[in-house]
Structures are given as structure tokens and as C-alpha cells.
Amino acid sequence: MDSQRLSDTARGLLGSVTRRARTATSAATSAVGGSRDVDALLQDPGLVASLERYAVEHDLPLAQVRAEAATHLAEMAASHDPRATRSWDKLGAWIMRAHDVLVDEEDIVRLKALDREHSLALVFSHRSYLDGWVLPNVLASRRFSPLYTFGGANLDLPVVGDLVSRTGVIFIKRATKDIPVYRLTLRAYIAHLVAQRANLAWSIEGGRTRTGKLRPPVHGILRYLSDAAEASSGPEVYLVPVSIVYDQLHEVAGMTAEARGSRKRPEDLGWLIRFARSQGGRLGRAYVSIGEPLPLRERMAALRASGNDTSQAVERIAIDASHRINRATPVTTTAVVCLALLGADRALTFDRVLDTVDPLARYIADRRWPVAGAASLTDKSTIRRALQELVASGVLTVFDAGIEPVWRIAPDQHLVAAFYRNTVIHILVERAIGEVSLLDAMAAPAGADAERAAWERAKALRDLLKFEFFFPGRDDFEQELRAELALMSPISPAAPGTLTPAAARTILETTDLHVAHLVLRPFVDAYLVVADRLAAAGDSAVAEADVLEEALQVGQQWELERRIASAESVSLELYKTALRLAAHRDLLAGDDAVGMDDASSTDRAAGMAGEPGPNGEHPAYQGVSLKARRAAFLAELQGVATQLDEIARIEATRRSTRGVR
């Protein structure tokens, strides 16, 4: 279908949807009244008490506060109108034409049993605007209770937004710091839905990931939901982690352009038409996987009994939910192929791709990690098909005029390939940390505790990367590292205190899988760019915008000079995370040095290692000048980069020994 016909189709469907939006009548199945009448909720005792208290505390007329609450509620209130739902589903089916949706039906059976008696709160990974159609349709087609999905108010488009709200979508504002009555109203609305045993869904990340991996969770909705669950005497509310992952996505190119500094275009009707048009080419499957549900009220009670206050308990639950989403996320063939190609600095033959993928496939099988669509990662036709599909979408290029075809990442497509690679990266991070830690054990001097050296390196890397990845607590982290060592080599020491430099060398040199240089390098290189810019500032305070602008420019220069391994390290998303780490380590200075308002609560939850000292310093830098602390940060990253080079050298030697070029 040519672009003009696509445009006509999109406009025709959207026109039909908007016409129905203007004439659709509300159904009686709404939780707050089909006409979006808010009077009933405004009489809710909890909301009434909150509004009265607010009016007294701020010396405002109660009628004025109630009127403001009514306005907010009218904006956010949602319903379930069958006619509106049919119209929206028709548009959604056409927009979803690039993908087939694959669901683990056993997961659905288990979840359906909970749905009969409990309110479900589904927190999903958010990689695409398509998620807004995928999850509701999966549940509705299997006759789950009606779902209310929280979405950003930026998607409350004229006319269309009114129709979408009648399909169960609750549009909410992101920035509510300066509108306290809005927060009171939203809290009451969520409590009302819980009391009605409604099912809820939202992205725990608060927005789409730009990197492919799970972003840190935001806590607002979860906090209100936890309060409602604890206050309710009804059935338990189950927090349900949901992973939604795609073979490929049309919108990734736009997101990665934003990561290179392009301005995000605002959402409007024109944007919706362009988005619909962009979904024309087939891109494989969307995979929906359900993680282990968590009883919210029960978990909050247990955390409180352990001495956590409400904020700490909510943060712990948010991190736990994110872990469970990651554990439910299957490995896609696309991700594995992109991992192989991104780790190379040149084009690869098919046999070289297989040589990288095969040990990874064995590792995934040993870890019993699910593979999307139950695909066989050792099947040559599966890998070849993934290569062909990535070539067709422009992510890879193939040269087939020589002796045999060779594949490589296409120009300006490294961030796109990294997006797909990053959907699986969480299962490899601890393995990668283990490999680097073994280098420290190898280098331990005679008489020194090699295992302690390895453990200290592992903790340092965990601290360095804690704003990129979700790590377990220290005890669990140590156990998982020992499990990784056991998978690396049959001679790996099982008992604590038995790792020697010689054993560490043997493990590293005999294992058939090295991933540290493939997994950690993009992040370390990006952090190096930021650390370099901070070090260049000496003792001066820095502003986030200035550092980010400089980092993009210097990163592009270093990419051209091959001082960093890949273009994927030239990314605003990675630079922003590096700045969060720098702020956590007190490396920015100045009260207005960096605008990281969205990071505070998650930073506390993530910062389990390397807590700030009594004067705000990071423990590694106590009593040292800002200039020296920044230089130490740069030196730390340079040291890790050198170790990643060594892992790459060991892997190259392994390949050479086996005769693989």
C-alpha cells in the first residue's frame, strides 16, 4: 500500500473513530457513572474529609476546593462503553497490523483464577505506544473483569481522548507537585476503584523506555494503591508484573533519535495519524508474559513489621515488581542476534554469528530462561531468519557479493540494535560482573585473599551500575554471583573462601562464554564521557544541560576516534543516568547543579551500596576536594574499561584457539 493510500486509510479510520466519539453514549458499566458524573465520588467520605482538611489548612472556601476536585475528576474519570470500545478496538486492530500477539495461555489461566476473587493491579513494561492496545485486548478477549488503564494526559487528544476514556483509560497528569487537590482527587479515585474490585493497569516506569531495558519505577500510583489496599476490608489486591516485548518496533528509530538529541514531537491528532501510518510493515510478534503476582496488602504488612515506613515499603515493592517483570521477560531471537553484532567491530559471517550465539543459547538454557515463542536459539534457520528480518527493517546490512554473506549493524542503527539487545541484557549483567571480578582475583598478590578482591570488585561494579540495572540485596547478590561462577566452569569453587588466583584464571580462560565486554562496555563508555566532562570542570559547579550538550559532542568525537567502542554510547539516556550516579556521589556541586527531581525516591531504593557519608560524600571520596573526587571517578571508569578490554582479549584468544575468525 503506497503512502497516500496509507494516509487515506489512517484518516478514514480516525475520522470514523472521532465521529463515533462525538455520538457515543455511555454505558451503565462505568465505575463512576457513564456520563462521567462525578457527584457520587464527591460524596465519598474519604475524599470529603481530605478536601475539608485541605480547605481549612489553606484557608480556602470548601466550595472552591470541591469545584476544583470536580474539575480534576471529570478529566480523569473513565468508563466502559461497549460502542466506544468497539470503535477503538477497530482502530487498534489496524494499528497493530505489524505484529501478531503471542501470550502464554498457562499464565492467563492462573491469572484468571485470581481475577474471579480479587482486584488485579497490572504493572507492565513500556516499550511502545502499542502497549495501550496490547494488554487491554489480551485481557478483554479472555473475558477478564473490565480494566482501567492509567495513561498520560499528553495522550488525551481532542475528541479522540473523550472516546478513549470510555474504553477504560484514565488520563492523568505527570507533574502534580503544584496541584495538591489533584493528588487528593486521584488518591480518592483509585481507592474508589479498589472498593469496586476493579482491575487497574499502568506502566511502572512512568513512560516508554528509550533504551530497551526497564527504567527505574515511579511510585505515585503504587503509593495511592497501597494506601487503598491497606484501608480496604475487601479482597486482597494483587500486583501483577507484566512483560510486553516485541521482535521489532517501528517507533524505535524515533526514540533513539531523541537519545541522540532530537526534539520529541508533541502528541496530537497529526501524530496519531503518522504513528498509524508508520505501522505498515510486518515486524513479527509481540510477546505478553505474566510474572509472579504479589499480594499487596500482605506484602505491605510484612514490610511494616520489618521496620519500613510507608515510603520505604512502597519503594521496596516497586523494585520487587520491576525484578519480577525482568524475570518474566523472554529472550527474543532479535535480541540475541543484535548482541552478537553489536559486540563486533566489523561485519560477521553466519558462522561467526553462530559462534557467538551458541554458547549464549546454552547459558540461557542452563539458566532456564524462557525464549520468546519457544524458539530454538541453536537452530540455524531461526538465526538466519532473524538476520533477514533485521536487514529488511534496515537495522542490519548484508554484503553478499563475496565468497559468503557478511552482516553488520547499518549506519546510524547502533542505538536501534542496542534497544533490542537491551531487552535481554538484565539476564547477563551479573555474569558480566562475575567475569570482571575474576580479573581482580587473578591479580591478587601472593598471600592476599583473592576471593575478597573479587567480591570487592563485584560490589564496586554493582555500585557503579545501580542506576542502570536492578540488583538484589547484598546477600542475594553474592549468592547469584556464586551461581554464575558455577555455570562458568565445572572447577568453580562452591565453598566461600576457596577461590585462588590460579582458579580464577582457569575459569576465565576455559569458559566458552564471555559477555562483560558485550554487556557493560556501552554503559562504561558513556559514563566515561560524562566523567571526562566533569573532570574537565575541575572544582566548578556544573549544570545538567551543559554537561549533556558537551557529552553528546565529545561522545561523537570519541566515536570517530574509536576511543569508545560503539555509537550506542553516544546517548542522552545513558548520559543522564551517569549524571544521576555523579549526583549520588556528590560530584556535581552547587545547589542548582543538576535537575534530577524524578530520581530521588528511586535513588534511595537503588542506593543500597555506597551510601553517602555524613557530609554527603561518597565513601570512596571522603574528605577529598571536588576536583580530586571527579578525577577519581574518571580513573575508576578508566580502570573498568581496561578490564573490559582484557575480557575481550581473552575471548579473542579463545576464538583464535578454536580457529574462529
C-alpha positions, -999 to +999 in steps of 0.1 A: +000+000+000+016+034-010+019+063+014-011+082+000-034+052+004-020+046+039-027+082+048-062+080+034-068+047+054-055+063+086-075+094+082-106+074+073-104+051+103-095+081+126-124+100+111-148+071+118-134+069+154-139+106+160-174+107+146-183+078+169-166+096+198-190+126+193-221+104+193-212+075+215-234+072+246-221+060+279-228+025+292-240+017+326-209-004+334-189+027+344-174+027+379-182+064+383-212+068+361-214+066+323-220+103+318-188+110+338-210+124+365-187+129+395-212+137+421-212+102+436-175+102+442-175+137+455-197+124+483-171+097+492-163+101+529-126+098+524-124+125+497-149+148+516-127+146+547-095+153+527-110+183+509-124+197+541-090+193+558-072+209+529-096+239+528-091+245+565-053+242+563-051+266+534-079+290+544-099+284+513-137+281+508-147+245+507-169+251+477-139+263+458-119+232+467-148+209+458-152+226+425-115+221+417-117+185+427-148+180+405-129+195+375-100+172+381-122+142+385-141+150+353-108+150+334-096+116+348-128+096+352-132+067+328-159+043+319-166+012+298-189+019+269-192-011+245-198+011+215-167+032+222-147+001+229-157-014+195-146+017+177-113+020+195-106-017+190-112-014+153-086+013+151-063-007+174-065-038+152-054-018+122-026-001+141-014-034+155-012-049+119+026-051+121+025-077+149+009-109+160+003-111+197+016-142+215+005-149+251+014-177+275-020-191+280-010-210+311-001-176+327-036-164+317-053-194+333-036-188+366-043-151+364-080-157+356-084-176+388-072-146+408-094-123+387-125-141+400-120-130+436-095-102+436-087-068+422-057-071+399-032-042+395-011-050+364+022-031+361+037-035+327+070-028+309+065+001+285+084-001+252+058+011+228+026+031+224+012-002+212+012-014+248-020+006+253-038-018+229-020-050+235-027-056+272-063-045+274-071-065+243-054-096+257-075-094+288-108-084+273-106-112+247-103-137+275-132-122+295-113-107+324-131-081+345-130-046+329-096-030+330-089+006+339-056+017+324-037+049+335-023+069+306-005+102+304-027+133+299-005+142+269-024+114+251-058+129+259-062+142+224-092+164+213-124+144+206-104+111+205-095+114+242-132+115+251-138+082+233-107+066+248-118+075+283-149+054+276-127+024+269-114+024+305-084+048+300-078+072+329-058+102+317-036+116+345-011+145+347+025+136+353+036+168+371+013+173+401+036+188+426+019+222+425-017+209+423-023+192+457-061+189+452-054+169+420-034+144+441-061+142+467-087+135+440-066+109+422-060+091+455-097+090+462-105+078+427-080+049+430-095+040+464-130+040+448-119+017+420-103-007+445-135-007+466-153-016+434-128-045+429-118-030+395-087-041+377-061-015+371-030-012+348-002+012+343+034+014+333+055+012+364+083+031+345+060+061+341+068+063+304+084+044+274+119+032+278+143+048+253+170+022+257+150-011+256+157-021+292+134-014+321+136+021+336+135+028+373+100+026+387+079+056+397+058+053+428+029+077+427+001+053+416+016+025+436+016+046+467-021+055+463-030+019+455-011+006+485-029+030+508-062+020+493-054-017+496-044-013+533-075+007+541-099-018+523-115-046+541-123-063+509-104-090+489-067-087+485-052-066+457-027-085+436+002-066+420+008-084+387+040-078+368+036-080+330+063-081+304+055-068+269+083-073+244+084-071+206+106-087+179+110-052+164+092-019+166+087+008+141+089+036+167+124+027+180+141+048+154+123+079+167+131+071+203+168+066+195+169+098+176+157+115+208+185+098+226+209+115+202+194+149+209+165+152+186+134+170+200+104+149+209+074+158+188+042+165+208+013+141+206-017+154+187-041+141+160-014+145+134+009+125+155-017+097+158-021+096+120+016+095+115+020+068+141-008+047+125+008+051+090+042+040+103+029+006+114+026-008+079+055-032+075+053-066+093+077-068+122+070-102+138+054-108+172+045-090+204+050-113+235+030-109+266+042-127+297+028-126+332+052-125+362+046-138+397+017-119+413+024-101+446-003-098+473-001-061+480-018-057+514+001-088+528+034-075+515+029-040+529+021-056+563+053-077+562+075-047+553+060-026+580+066-054+605+102-053+594+105-016+604+099+000+570+077+031+568+052+036+540+076+052+516+102+026+521+077-002+518+064+012+485+099+016+471+108-020+481+076-033+464+083-012+432+118-026+429+104-061+436+078-057+408+105-045+384+126-076+392+095-098+385+089-080+352+125-087+342+122-123+353+091-127+332+107-111+301+116-138+275+147-138+253+139-128+217+160-141+188+163-105+177+179-095+210+205-124+208+214-116+172+218-079+180+240-088+210+263-108+186+265-080+160+269-051+184+299-068+201+318-070+169+338-042+153+333-055+118+309-075+097+304-111+107+299-143+086+270-165+095+293-190+112+308-162+134+273-151+144+265-187+154+298-189+173+287-160+194+251-172+198+256-209+205+273-205+240+248-178+248+220-202+239+235-229+262+238-204+290+201-193+286+191-229+287+212-236+318+195-206+335+162-220+323+153-186+310+122-185+287+128-179+250+101-159+231+078-181+211+097-212+223+122-205+195+154-226+194+184-203+196+206-232+183+185-236+151+204-222+122+172-213+103+159-193+133+191-172+135+192-168+097+155-156+097+163-131+124+192-117+104+170-114+073+142-096+092+167-072+107+181-065+072+146-060+059+139-034+086+172-016+080+188-024+113+215-046+096+231-045+062+243-076+044+271-078+018+267-110-003+288-103-034+319-120-020+327-156-010+299-157+016+275-131+031+285-109+060+263-089+082+269-058+102+250-030+120+237-005+095+250+031+097+232+051+124+214+020+136+236+011+167+211+026+191+182+007+175+201-026+177+210-017+213+173-012+221+166-048+210+198-061+227+188-044+260+156-063+263+177-093+273+206-075+290+194-079+325+200-117+325+237-111+316+247-083+340+257-105+369+276-128+347+294-099+333+303-086+367+315-120+377+339-121+347+354-087+356+357-097+393+377-128+384+403-105+369+408-089+403+411-124+418+437-133+392+457-101+400+456-107+438+492-107+451+507-137+469+492-141+503+462-119+496+426-130+498+418-135+461+381-141+468+378-109+488+394-090+460+368-104+436+339-097+459+351-061+465+353-056+427+318-070+423+304-047+449+321-017+433+306-026+399+272-031+415+275+004+430+287+018+397+257+004+377+230+006+403+211+033+384+211+012+352+201-022+365+180-038+393+203-057+416+192-079+445+202-072+481+239-079+490+234-114+504+213-125+474+237-107+450+266-128+464+247-160+461+238-152+425+274-144+417+284-178+431+257-194+409+272-176+379+307-190+388+293-225+389+278-221+354+311-207+341+333-237+348+330-271+365+360-263+386+344-231+400+348-232+438+315-239+456+325-231+491+333-195+502+370-187+507+383-213+482+388-190+451+425-187+442+442-166+415+451-197+396+415-210+397+402-176+386+425-176+356+415-212+347+378-203+349+381-172+327+403-189+301+383-221+298+347-209+298+331-207+264+311-176+270+324-141+278+299-113+279+314-085+300+327-066+270+294-071+252+272-061+280+290-035+301+310-016+276+283+007+262+275+019+297+310+023+309+320+042+277+290+065+281+299+071+318+335+078+308+324+106+285+304+122+314+332+116+339+357+133+314+335+164+312+331+165+350+369+162+354+374+189+329+353+213+350+378+210+379+362+224+411+334+243+393+297+236+397+281+222+366+246+223+351+229+192+337+221+208+303+256+219+298+271+186+307+247+167+284+254+190+255+291+186+259+288+149+264+270+145+231+296+165+212+326+148+229+309+114+226+306+118+188+342+129+186+354+099+206+333+076+184+350+089+153+384+085+171+374+050+182+381+060+218+347+044+226+337+011+212+303+019+196+279+047+186+254+033+211+274+050+239+265+084+224+232+086+241+214+112+262+197+084+281+230+069+293+245+103+300+215+113+322+219+081+342+257+088+346+247+122+359+224+106+384+253+085+397+275+115+398+249+134+418+246+105+442+284+106+447+283+144+453+303+151+421+282+180+408+284+207+434+262+237+437+225+238+447+213+241+411+239+218+396+215+192+382+178+188+378+171+152+389+137+156+406+124+124+393+152+103+407+151+110+445+129+082+458+142+056+434+178+066+441+172+058+477+159+024+469+187+017+444+215+031+465+219+000+487+257+001+481+279+030+486+256+052+508+267+088+511+289+097+541+279+120+570+288+152+550+273+140+517+304+125+503+305+091+487+326+068+510+353+063+484+359+101+483+355+112+519+375+144+527+387+149+492+383+180+471+357+181+443+383+182+416+401+151+431+368+133+435+359+139+399+394+127+389+389+096+410+356+089+393+372+092+359+401+069+370+376+043+383+358+041+350+391+040+330+401+011+352+369-008+344+373+000+307+408-015+308+394-047+324+367-050+297+394-048+271+411-077+289+379-098+288+377-090+251+413-101+246+406-134+264+376-140+242+396-132+211+422-158+222+395-184+227+382-178+192+417-179+177+425-212+195+393-227+181+401-214+146+372-190+145+380-157+128 
